[in-house]
Amino acid sequence: MTHLDLPQGMIRALSMAGPHEGYMPGFGNDFETEALPGALPQGMNSPQKCNYGLYGEQLSGTAFTAPSHQNERTWCYRIRPSVRHTHRFEKIEVPHWRSAPCIDPDIVSLGQYRWDPIPVPDVPLDWISGMRTMTTAGDVNIQTGMASHVYLVTKSMRDAYFYSADGELLVVPQEGRLRFCTELGVIDLEPKEIALIPRGLVYRVEVLEGPARGFVCENYGQKFALPGRGPIGANCMANRRDFKTPVAAFEDRETPSTVTVKWCGQFHRSRIGHSPLDVVAWHGNYAPVKYDLSSYCPVGAVLFDHPDPSIFTVLTAPSGVEGTANIDFVLFRERWMVAENTFRPPWYHKNVMSELMGNIYGIYDAKPKGFVPGGMSLHNCMLPHGPDRHAFEGASNAALKPEKLDETMSFMFETRFPQHLTPFAAHSGQLQEDYIDCWASLEKKFDGTPGLK
């Protein structure tokens, strides 16, 4: 049993699965981990009496009868059953965290939009009160679609806990460092990393280095998975071994606390007399995970032309249409550009998918000006977009030698559904009203004569 600089008496232990610095490697693996020796039953899930007087409780991430290769569940051995709380849930207002459908008839979502970074206000904001929803898509009530958020966090949650019954959260930090103390272990998260927090998992968020700002994709649909590589084969892109799941950690604290639940787009709060992070041991494949984006190995053209941006997919959440995702998480990071006789930046296009982009750091090659770290853009389905004039002229006339795109990392939350702007996104003051002007100076080059212009 090892104490590793954890808050409020939390205890973390080495895992039976062989951890690396408090984490176990692999994506979608079956893990087993215990913070006290012998706390995890062997050969069965629900013994008549669990060691240490623990309670066995299952957390199911899929239906019981889901196909075995998709079935996800975790058995938890905890100090108290999670059903034990002292008051009924009471509805509370969280005004800036919105869910789909969130369609304001006075807000036009048809267009090309870009935002400057949302400033972090000098007021106390925790993980819940600091969430700012930018777009919503689909319908949370039928578990289809998504929402995109910016989080602005300046203070830690104290004796306060949260879980979402609506979907899993993909967290993409842009500045600052956060700690996610969850029922199944502790994840420390910083820029260039991402984390997946499963639906139904209870956790507390603490600020390790603040203020903290980043992006969140709330996935209402099927869980994120690694994309099929097809002809690429067994390697490159995101590899399973680079994902890290925390080892067991628990708190045994009798102290008045609150648990806030997001359910069908509404928020409810209950009071309890203890920390709910009291899982001493667990085994299963439904667990939080983190991933270092610098581990992503991009694949690209080595002779000519520009492959579709889907080649940069890190994670995908399937829909009912094969090959058309409920959400794709796409990463544009440092890479070599070597294609011959090729316009190398992303080309002009219209797409059935709706693309929300965020800049983690550096300069994005298709928008060298205006799309800054912490900023976002939205190009909805079937809305044309592409390089601004500066990027087009530069790439069209550049000497095509091998070039390293360095110090750059942007991402995309892409969905098959239209993304609708929230009132905050439309009226926050960070919307760049002149964004569309970046294409206004594109010239007509056609003059009816053959030859390259």
TAKAWO-V448705 format. One record per residue. N is the residue number from 1. SS is DSSP state (H for helix, E for strand, - for the rest). BURIAL is + if it has 24 or more other ideal C-beta (glycine too) atoms within 12 Angstrom, else -. D_FIRST is the distance of its C-alpha to the first C-alpha in Angstrom with 1 decimal. Layout:
<<N;SS;BURIAL;D_FIRST> <N;SS;BURIAL;D_FIRST>>
This chain:
<<1;-;-;0.0> <2;E;-;3.8> <3;-;-;6.9> <4;-;-;9.7> <5;-;-;13.0> <6;-;+;12.9> <7;H;+;15.7> <8;H;+;16.4> <9;H;-;13.1> <10;-;+;11.5> <11;E;+;7.7> <12;E;+;6.7> <13;-;+;4.6> <14;-;+;6.6> <15;-;+;9.6> <16;-;-;12.0> <17;-;+;14.7> <18;-;-;13.9> <19;-;+;13.1> <20;E;-;15.0> <21;-;-;13.6> <22;-;+;11.5> <23;E;+;14.5> <24;E;+;16.0> <25;E;+;19.7> <26;-;+;22.7> <27;-;+;25.0> <28;-;+;25.5> <29;-;+;23.2> <30;-;-;21.7> <31;E;+;17.9> <32;E;+;15.3> <33;E;+;11.6> <34;E;+;9.2> <35;-;+;6.3> <36;-;+;6.7> <37;-;-;8.3> <38;-;-;12.0> <39;-;+;12.1> <40;-;+;14.2> <41;-;+;17.7> <42;-;-;19.3> <43;-;-;22.9> <44;-;-;23.6> <45;-;-;22.8> <46;-;-;24.0> <47;-;-;23.7> <48;-;-;25.8> <49;-;-;22.8> <50;-;+;19.2> <51;H;-;16.4> <52;H;+;15.1> <53;H;-;18.5> <54;-;+;17.5> <55;E;+;20.4> <56;E;+;21.0> <57;E;+;22.7> <58;E;+;24.1> <59;E;+;24.6> <60;E;-;27.7> <61;-;+;28.7> <62;-;+;31.9> <63;-;-;34.4> <64;-;-;33.6> <65;-;-;36.5> <66;-;-;35.8> <67;-;-;36.4> <68;-;-;33.5> <69;-;-;33.1> <70;-;-;32.9> <71;-;-;31.0> <72;-;+;27.7> <73;E;+;25.4> <74;E;+;21.8> <75;E;+;20.6> <76;E;+;18.2> <77;E;+;16.6> <78;E;+;16.6> <79;-;+;17.0> <80;-;+;20.7> <81;-;-;23.1> <82;-;+;24.0> <83;-;-;27.6> <84;-;-;27.1> <85;-;+;28.8> <86;-;-;31.3> <87;-;-;34.1> <88;-;-;36.0> <89;-;-;35.6> <90;E;-;38.1> <91;E;-;39.5> <92;E;-;39.0> <93;-;-;40.6> <94;-;+;38.9> <95;-;-;42.0> <96;-;+;41.0> <97;-;+;38.7> <98;-;+;41.2> <99;-;+;41.2> <100;-;+;43.8> <101;-;+;46.6> <102;-;+;47.3> <103;-;+;50.8> <104;-;-;52.9> <105;-;-;56.6> <106;-;-;57.4> <107;-;+;54.8> <108;-;-;55.8> <109;-;+;53.0> <110;-;-;55.5> <111;-;+;55.4> <112;E;+;53.5> <113;E;+;51.1> <114;E;+;49.1> <115;E;+;47.1> <116;-;+;46.2> <117;-;+;42.6> <118;-;+;42.0> <119;-;-;41.5> <120;-;+;38.5> <121;-;-;40.2> <122;-;-;39.4> <123;-;-;38.3> <124;-;-;35.0> <125;-;+;33.9> <126;-;+;30.7> <127;-;+;29.7> <128;-;+;32.1> <129;-;+;35.0> <130;-;+;34.9> <131;E;+;35.5> <132;E;+;39.0> <133;E;+;40.3> <134;E;+;42.8> <135;E;+;43.9> <136;E;+;43.6> <137;E;+;44.7> <138;E;+;45.2> <139;E;+;44.3> <140;H;+;41.0> <141;H;-;42.5> <142;H;-;43.1> <143;-;+;39.9> <144;E;+;41.8> <145;E;+;41.7> <146;E;+;39.6> <147;E;+;39.5> <148;E;+;38.8> <149;E;+;37.5> <150;E;+;36.9> <151;E;+;34.0> <152;E;+;34.6> <153;E;+;31.6> <154;-;+;31.8> <155;-;+;29.4> <156;-;+;26.0> <157;-;+;25.7> <158;-;-;24.7> <159;-;+;23.9> <160;E;+;25.7> <161;E;+;24.8> <162;E;+;26.8> <163;E;+;27.4> <164;E;+;30.4> <165;-;+;32.1> <166;-;+;34.6> <167;-;+;32.9> <168;E;+;30.1> <169;E;+;30.0> <170;E;+;30.2> <171;E;+;29.3> <172;E;+;31.0> <173;E;+;30.3> <174;E;+;33.4> <175;E;+;32.4> <176;E;+;29.5> <177;E;+;25.7> <178;E;+;23.9> <179;E;+;20.4> <180;E;+;20.2> <181;E;+;17.5> <182;E;+;18.0> <183;-;+;17.2> <184;-;+;15.6> <185;E;+;13.7> <186;E;+;14.8> <187;E;+;17.8> <188;E;+;19.4> <189;E;+;23.1> <190;-;+;26.0> <191;-;+;29.6> <192;-;+;30.1> <193;E;+;27.2> <194;E;+;27.4> <195;E;+;25.2> <196;E;+;26.0> <197;E;+;25.0> <198;-;+;26.0> <199;-;+;28.5> <200;-;+;27.2> <201;-;+;23.6> <202;-;+;22.8> <203;E;+;21.6> <204;E;+;22.1> <205;E;+;23.4> <206;E;+;22.9> <207;E;+;25.0> <208;E;+;23.4> <209;E;-;26.9> <210;E;+;30.0> <211;E;+;32.3> <212;E;+;31.1> <213;E;+;33.5> <214;E;+;33.3> <215;E;+;34.5> <216;E;+;33.4> <217;E;+;34.9> <218;E;+;34.6> <219;E;+;35.2> <220;-;+;37.0> <221;-;+;37.6> <222;-;+;35.9> <223;-;+;32.5> <224;E;+;32.4> <225;E;+;32.3> <226;-;+;33.0> <227;-;+;36.8> <228;-;-;38.7> <229;-;-;39.7> <230;H;-;43.0> <231;H;-;45.0> <232;H;-;42.4> <233;-;-;40.5> <234;-;-;36.9> <235;-;-;35.9> <236;-;+;36.0> <237;E;+;35.6> <238;-;+;32.0> <239;-;-;30.0> <240;H;-;27.3> <241;H;-;24.8> <242;H;+;24.9> <243;E;+;23.5> <244;E;+;19.8> <245;E;+;17.8> <246;E;+;14.5> <247;-;+;11.3> <248;-;+;10.4> <249;E;+;9.9> <250;E;+;11.4> <251;-;+;13.4> <252;-;+;14.7> <253;-;+;17.8> <254;-;-;21.3> <255;-;-;23.5> <256;-;-;26.7> <257;E;+;26.0> <258;E;+;28.1> <259;E;+;27.8> <260;E;+;30.4> <261;E;+;31.5> <262;E;+;33.9> <263;E;+;36.0> <264;-;-;39.3> <265;-;+;39.6> <266;E;-;39.3> <267;E;+;36.6> <268;E;+;35.6> <269;E;+;33.3> <270;E;+;31.9> <271;E;-;30.3> <272;E;+;27.3> <273;-;-;25.8> <274;-;+;22.1> <275;-;+;19.8> <276;-;+;20.2> <277;-;+;16.9> <278;-;+;15.3> <279;E;+;14.5> <280;E;+;11.3> <281;E;+;12.2> <282;E;+;15.3> <283;E;+;17.6> <284;E;+;20.9> <285;-;+;22.8> <286;-;+;23.4> <287;-;+;20.9> <288;-;+;21.2> <289;E;+;21.7> <290;E;+;22.6> <291;E;+;25.2> <292;E;+;26.5> <293;H;+;30.3> <294;H;-;31.0> <295;H;+;29.9> <296;-;+;32.8> <297;E;-;35.6> <298;-;+;38.9> <299;-;+;41.9> <300;-;+;45.5> <301;-;-;49.1> <302;-;-;50.1> <303;-;-;53.9> <304;-;-;55.3> <305;-;-;54.7> <306;-;+;51.7> <307;-;+;49.4> <308;-;-;48.4> <309;H;+;45.5> <310;H;+;43.7> <311;H;+;42.8> <312;H;+;40.2> <313;E;+;38.3> <314;E;+;34.5> <315;E;+;33.9> <316;E;+;36.4> <317;E;+;36.6> <318;E;+;39.4> <319;E;+;42.4> <320;E;-;44.9> <321;E;-;47.0> <322;-;-;45.9> <323;-;-;45.3> <324;E;-;45.6> <325;E;+;42.3> <326;E;+;41.4> <327;E;+;39.4> <328;E;+;39.0> <329;E;+;36.7> <330;E;+;38.5> <331;E;+;37.6> <332;E;+;40.2> <333;E;+;38.6> <334;E;+;39.8> <335;E;+;42.0> <336;E;-;45.2> <337;E;+;48.5> <338;-;-;51.0> <339;-;+;53.2> <340;-;-;56.9> <341;-;-;59.7> <342;-;-;57.2> <343;-;+;56.5> <344;-;+;52.8> <345;-;+;51.4> <346;-;+;50.9> <347;-;+;54.4> <348;-;-;56.1> <349;E;-;55.4> <350;-;-;55.2> <351;-;+;52.4> <352;-;-;51.8> <353;-;+;48.2> <354;E;+;47.5> <355;E;+;45.7> <356;E;+;43.6> <357;E;+;42.5> <358;E;+;40.3> <359;E;+;40.1> <360;E;+;36.8> <361;E;+;38.5> <362;E;+;41.6> <363;-;+;45.0> <364;E;+;45.5> <365;-;+;48.4> <366;-;+;50.4> <367;E;+;50.4> <368;-;+;50.4> <369;-;-;51.4> <370;-;+;50.2> <371;-;+;47.0> <372;-;+;44.6> <373;-;+;40.8> <374;-;+;39.6> <375;-;+;42.8> <376;E;+;43.5> <377;E;+;46.4> <378;E;+;47.5> <379;E;+;50.1> <380;-;+;50.6> <381;-;+;51.8> <382;-;-;55.2> <383;-;+;55.5> <384;-;-;56.5> <385;E;+;54.5> <386;-;+;54.0> <387;-;+;54.4> <388;-;+;56.2> <389;H;-;59.4> <390;H;-;57.8> <391;H;+;55.3> <392;H;+;58.1> <393;H;-;60.5> <394;H;-;58.0> <395;H;+;56.8> <396;H;-;60.3> <397;H;-;61.7> <398;-;-;58.8> <399;-;-;59.2> <400;-;-;57.1> <401;-;-;55.1> <402;-;-;51.4> <403;E;-;49.6> <404;E;-;45.9> <405;E;+;44.8> <406;E;-;42.3> <407;E;-;40.1> <408;E;+;40.4> <409;E;+;38.1> <410;E;+;39.4> <411;E;+;38.6> <412;E;+;40.3> <413;E;+;39.6> <414;E;+;42.4> <415;E;+;43.5> <416;-;+;46.4> <417;-;+;47.2> <418;-;+;49.1> <419;-;+;47.0> <420;E;+;48.5> <421;E;+;48.2> <422;-;+;47.0> <423;H;+;49.0> <424;H;+;46.3> <425;H;+;46.7> <426;H;+;50.5> <427;H;-;51.0> <428;-;+;48.1> <429;-;-;50.3> <430;-;+;48.2> <431;E;+;50.2> <432;-;+;52.4> <433;-;-;55.8> <434;-;-;57.4> <435;H;+;54.9> <436;H;-;57.6> <437;H;-;59.9> <438;H;+;57.8> <439;H;+;59.8> <440;-;-;63.1> <441;-;-;64.3> <442;-;-;63.9> <443;-;-;67.3> <444;-;-;69.6> <445;-;-;70.1> <446;-;-;72.3> <447;-;-;76.0> <448;-;-;77.3> <449;-;-;77.6> <450;-;-;75.5> <451;-;-;73.2> <452;-;-;69.8> <453;-;-;69.5>>
